[in-house]
């Protein structure tokens, strides 16, 4: 499946787009995205916004795994599947010293999730993990299989001074 400018599809899953939907001002923006990405070739003209977003998310999951795809997996596979929403706090973009955590889950323990998507650089991962270990009980790095293999080696070589028991890698 060929989509032009797949990063534009990710913009359909932002606070800005949700605000446009709430204000019923999303139509022209959505049409622009459909044209620029050529997603319109894959959805029927009469498709609902829900159907369009489902198709867009499916494409992102399969071909352009941006941060939103990983955050969605964390919500569905960790937060909703393992925790009670009554006693769990979910935060995003949480500042921790010189780093900004992608996801934080608090529920009697503190867990941070640093996402390294297919589009991210690994240049700051060592300093990020070090910052997170100063604040959170558990540090999790969520990434694809290729990055997972690189991080396994990196953690063995460079993170000797960090507490391995508190660092977990997840490949999605």
PyMOL commands that set and color helices and strands:
alter all, ss='L'
color gray80, all
select helices_A, chain A and resi 6-13+15-22+27-37+39-41+49-63+67-82+125-135+145-158+164-166
alter helices_A, ss='H'
color red, helices_A
select strands_A, chain A and resi 89-96+99-106+110-116+138-143+167-171
alter strands_A, ss='S'
color yellow, strands_A
deselect
rebuild
show_as cartoon
